[in-house]
Each structure stands twice: as C-alpha cells, then as structure tokens.
Amino acid sequence: MGNLSFDFTGRTAIVTGAARGIGLALATHLRRAGATVYVADYDVEEAGVAAAAIDADALPLDVSDTAAVEAEVARVVAESGRLDIVVNNAGILRDRVVWKLTDDDWNEVMAIHLGGTFRMTRAAIPHFRKQEYGRIINVTSYSGVRGNTGQANYSAAKAGIIGFTKTVAKEVAAFGITVNALLPNAATRMIESIPEAKLAELAAVVPMGRFGRPDEMAAAVSFLASEEAGYITGITLPVDGGASM
C-alpha cells in the first residue's frame, strides 16, 4: 500500500462489517496508521481472526440491535478512553426483483445498512460532542444513485444513507464533527455473484478499465477520517476510477 500519509496515533476507530473485504481493508489501513481499531462484525469468529491478523480488537456486533450498539460503543469508550472515528460499512444482500422481495428481504437489508448506520451514528455522537471532535464515514453504493435490477431494498437503503449523511453533517457541524459518505467501485464479495461476462462489461465502462482494490477505498477513508479533512463534510466521495464522470 506504500507509505501512509496520515497519523492516527491516539485515535480510536470502529469499523463495522470489518471481518473481510472493504471493511477489513479500512480497518487495516487505520491500524497501520496508528489508530486503536475495533473490528466490528456480526460474524464473531471471523471478526476475531481479522482483528488478530492486524493487531486490532474484535467487536462482535449486530448493528441492527440497538441495545448491542449502545453497549458496545460505550465499552469501546470505557476501554480506550475515547472514540474518534466510526466507519459504517456493515451490509448484507437479499437480491430479488421487487415483486419477489419478501418483507424479511426488505426489513433485514434496511436494518443492517440504513438502520445500522443510524444506530452507530446516534451512539457515537454524544462522545464526539464531548470531545468536540469526530469523524463518521458511511459506505454507500452506485445502486443508491442509479438503481440496480434486483436490488430495490439495497438501493433504497444506500440512497437513504446519502440523505442521512447530508442531514447529520448539518446537525453536527458546529461540534467539530464531520460526516461523509464513500461511494466505492471495488472488487469485493458483494460482486462475487455477478457473472464474469457481466463483470467484464461493467469494468469496461470504467475509464481506468478495472474495479478498484479495497486498499484504494481505504486510502480515501483515511483521508476523510483525518484531522486534515476537518473542513470537508456532507459529501459523497466517488472512488471509482472515473466511472461517475
């Protein structure tokens, strides 16, 4: 990944959905730059393995559970003495065309993506306000901007995250807290189900001719999480090789 530009020594970060993929890359980047990092994931075993691999702390967490979110955020603050960065990345897929979507398909995706982003943000902000410092980065998707066949639930949740990001950014700007969204275009587990021919077609649309790497997404998150990005809030940053041009 080359040299790290930002120093997160003395900062504490929670990254949700961090046992694998983009989430793990984000957690790894922050840890290598000196942050105390909590790898939060619903998969307890994988969270433990991932945390051990990067010398971080595992945080078994279901972001759809309000009581669990409140308790675990409080525990992180009690253990580390502070909380500075929250990256909301946890997500699931329940893909079907809309007339085949069940209530459970809809509710589960909403509860993890949009609901999890809301719960983690709500739990973190009181601590951020006390410090008069905080960074929130929410991971969204092109499905939330353009739509995607078979993903009405996911697209609605990801669009909601963009609106949520802008509103909360306005509400907390006076307290030294920034809230931004990342719009990634990376080769991760979320695209594994796409047929190879379709993937090639999608990659061909990207001016750079390829999907991004998870560590390239991590570099953008490190920037948004840094002290240096303190005057940037409410944006949705595309890290997409030019696909959104």
Summary of the structure (lengths in Angstrom):
residues: 245
radius of gyration: 17.0
end to end distance: 25.9
largest distance: 51.3
contacts: 840
relative contact order: 0.15
helix: 51%
strand: 17%
